[in-house]
Amino acid sequence: MQYPTDLTENQWQYIKKAMNLKERKRKYPLILIWNALMYLMKTGCQWRMLPRDFPKWQLVYYYYSKWSGSEDLDLLLSKLREKVRFSRGQNSDPSLGIMDSQSVRWGNNRSLKSFDGNKKVKGIKRHVVVDKNGFLLAVMVTVASIHDSKAVDLLMRTLSYFLSPVKVILADGGYRGEVIEAVKKKFGYLIQIVMRSEHRKTNFKPIHKRWIVERTFSWFDNDRRLCRNYELLMESSENMVKLSAIKLLLNKI
């Protein structure tokens, strides 16, 4: 049975090439594993509730853990982003980043969580940096009570770990203060604060470029796996965000 989330042949060939997946005899072809991951991401079903058209959930989870742990998902995400940017006539590597966070309600009572008093949300917080298209550059997940300015150091460390050439990062007022100079000194990134002007409080108008990261959050919410946090571990929450970003970019190649 075919599902709307199944990969096209062109998408699958790109994944094979980018991840250097070797052809060999398998009980289940790897394209079925990827189709299962795309289905799980879009529908938000439990691992054990994957339809029988796919391989056993234990096998799908095994490959998901393997590719996540070996940073193959990060490599694929990077190559997809470069390809889509190049096809749009942009430089493969971005020089501008946009940073923000999203508080997400908990959906797993065993996972770590806390209360975001500002957003009135009990759960986790996703801290992300995206390029000017809204494509994911870095993600870090914390409990919801962590203030943006407290998480920025680890987020910048994640960004620099992947040797991102970003020079300027736009952010909101939550990142004001000593953190700007600290990030510039430690990582070489220049954080520019973009604030909402007074007259925009009554007449809505998107803030220059900062609306892009909000659109990225809405893209995440289109995948039911991300509209609430169902993951037990923070690392798994981050990997699900990366899978969502990969799915988005696959639909643009």
C-alpha positions in Angstrom: 0.0 0.0 0.0 1.2 3.5 -0.9 1.0 6.5 1.5 1.1 10.2 0.6 4.3 10.4 2.7 6.2 7.8 0.7 9.4 9.1 -1.0 9.6 9.6 -4.7 12.3 7.7 -6.6 14.2 11.0 -7.1 14.1 11.7 -3.3 15.3 8.2 -2.5 18.2 8.3 -4.9 19.4 11.5 -3.4 19.2 10.1 0.1 21.2 7.0 -1.0 23.9 9.2 -2.6 24.1 11.7 0.3 24.3 9.0 3.0 26.4 6.6 0.9 24.1 3.7 1.5 25.5 0.5 0.1 23.5 -1.8 -2.1 23.4 -5.3 -0.6 20.8 -8.0 0.0 18.4 -7.1 2.8 15.1 -8.5 3.9 13.6 -5.0 3.7 14.9 -2.3 1.4 16.0 0.8 3.2 13.5 2.9 1.3 10.8 1.2 3.3 12.6 2.3 6.5 12.6 5.9 5.3 8.9 5.7 4.3 8.1 4.5 7.8 10.0 7.4 9.3 8.2 9.9 7.1 4.8 8.3 8.0 5.6 8.4 11.7 6.7 12.0 11.5 3.6 13.2 9.6 0.9 11.2 11.5 2.5 11.3 15.0 1.7 7.6 15.6 3.6 5.5 18.2 6.5 3.4 17.1 4.5 0.2 17.9 1.5 1.5 15.9 3.3 1.6 12.5 1.2 -0.1 9.8 2.1 -3.6 8.8 3.0 -2.4 5.3 6.2 -1.2 6.9 9.0 -3.4 8.4 8.7 -4.2 12.1 8.9 -1.1 14.3 12.0 -2.5 16.1 13.9 -2.5 12.8 12.7 1.0 11.9 13.8 2.3 15.3 17.1 0.5 15.0 18.0 2.4 11.8 16.6 5.7 13.2 18.9 5.3 16.3 21.8 4.3 14.1 21.6 7.2 11.7 20.9 9.7 14.5 23.9 8.5 16.6 26.3 8.5 13.7 25.2 12.0 12.7 24.0 10.8 9.3 20.8 12.8 9.7 22.9 15.9 10.3 24.9 15.2 7.1 21.8 14.6 5.1 20.2 17.8 6.4 23.3 19.8 5.5 23.5 18.5 2.0 19.8 18.9 1.3 20.0 22.5 2.6 23.0 23.3 0.4 21.3 21.8 -2.7 18.0 23.7 -2.2 19.9 27.0 -1.6 22.0 26.5 -4.7 18.9 25.7 -6.8 17.5 29.1 -5.6 20.6 30.9 -6.8 21.9 31.4 -3.3 25.3 30.6 -1.8 25.4 27.0 -0.5 26.5 28.2 3.0 24.4 30.9 4.7 26.0 34.0 6.3 22.8 35.1 8.1 21.0 33.2 10.8 17.7 33.8 12.7 17.3 32.5 16.2 14.3 32.0 18.4 12.6 29.4 20.7 9.3 27.6 20.7 7.6 26.2 23.8 5.9 22.9 23.2 3.3 21.2 25.4 4.2 17.8 26.8 2.6 14.6 25.4 4.6 12.0 27.4 4.2 12.1 31.2 7.5 10.3 31.6 9.6 12.9 29.8 11.5 15.8 31.4 9.3 19.0 31.4 8.8 22.2 33.3 6.6 25.3 33.1 7.2 28.3 30.8 5.7 31.1 32.8 5.8 33.5 29.9 4.0 31.3 27.4 2.0 29.5 30.0 3.1 26.1 28.6 4.2 23.0 30.5 6.6 21.0 28.5 9.9 21.6 26.6 11.4 24.4 24.6 13.0 24.1 21.1 15.8 26.6 20.5 16.6 26.9 16.8 18.7 28.8 14.3 17.5 28.9 10.7 18.8 30.6 7.5 16.9 33.3 5.6 14.7 30.6 3.9 13.7 29.1 7.3 15.8 26.0 6.8 17.2 24.5 10.0 20.8 25.2 10.8 20.9 24.1 14.5 18.5 22.9 17.2 18.7 22.3 20.9 15.9 21.2 23.2 15.6 22.1 26.9 12.8 22.1 29.5 10.4 25.0 29.0 11.5 27.0 32.1 15.0 27.7 30.6 15.2 31.3 29.5 16.4 31.9 26.0 19.5 33.8 27.2 20.5 30.9 29.3 20.3 28.4 26.5 22.1 30.5 23.9 25.6 29.3 24.8 24.8 25.6 24.1 22.8 26.5 21.0 25.8 28.5 19.6 28.1 25.5 20.5 25.8 23.3 18.5 25.9 25.7 15.6 29.7 26.0 15.7 30.1 22.2 16.0 28.9 21.8 12.5 31.3 24.5 11.3 28.5 26.9 10.3 29.8 30.0 8.4 27.1 32.2 9.8 28.4 35.6 10.7 25.2 37.5 11.8 22.3 36.1 13.8 19.0 38.0 14.2 17.2 37.5 17.5 14.4 39.1 19.7 14.7 41.0 22.9 15.0 37.8 25.0 18.7 37.6 24.0 19.7 41.1 25.1 22.4 41.7 27.6 25.9 40.4 28.3 25.2 37.2 26.2 25.7 39.2 23.0 29.3 40.0 23.8 30.0 36.6 25.3 28.8 34.9 22.1 30.9 37.2 19.9 34.0 36.6 22.0 33.6 32.8 22.3 32.1 31.8 18.9 32.6 34.9 16.6 28.9 35.2 15.9 27.4 38.7 15.9 23.9 38.7 17.5 21.7 41.6 16.3 18.5 42.3 18.3 15.5 43.2 16.3 12.7 44.7 18.4 9.1 45.4 17.7 8.4 49.1 17.4 5.6 50.7 19.5 3.2 51.4 16.6 3.2 47.7 15.6 1.5 46.8 18.9 -1.8 48.1 17.4 -1.2 47.6 13.7 0.3 44.2 13.0 3.2 44.0 10.6 5.7 41.2 10.4 9.1 42.1 11.9 11.9 42.2 9.3 13.3 38.7 8.7 12.3 37.5 12.2 9.0 36.3 10.9 10.9 33.6 9.0 11.7 31.6 12.1 8.1 31.7 13.1 7.1 30.2 9.8 9.6 27.4 10.5 7.8 26.7 13.7 4.5 26.5 11.8 6.1 24.0 9.4 7.1 21.9 12.4 3.5 22.0 13.7 2.3 20.5 10.4 3.9 17.3 11.5 1.8 15.7 14.3 4.9 14.2 15.8 6.1 17.7 16.7 2.9 19.5 17.6 3.4 18.0 21.1 6.5 16.5 22.7 6.1 12.7 22.8 9.8 12.0 23.2 11.3 10.7 26.4 14.8 12.1 25.8 15.9 15.6 24.7 18.2 14.1 22.1 15.3 12.2 20.5 13.2 15.5 20.4 16.1 17.2 18.6 16.3 14.3 16.1 12.6 14.5 15.3 13.0 18.1 14.5 15.9 17.3 12.1 13.7 14.6 10.5 11.0 17.1 10.0 13.4 19.6 8.4 14.7 16.8 6.1 11.2 15.9 5.0 10.6 19.6 4.2 13.8 19.9 2.1 13.1 16.6 0.3 9.9 18.1 -1.0 11.8 21.0 -2.4 14.5 19.2 -4.4 
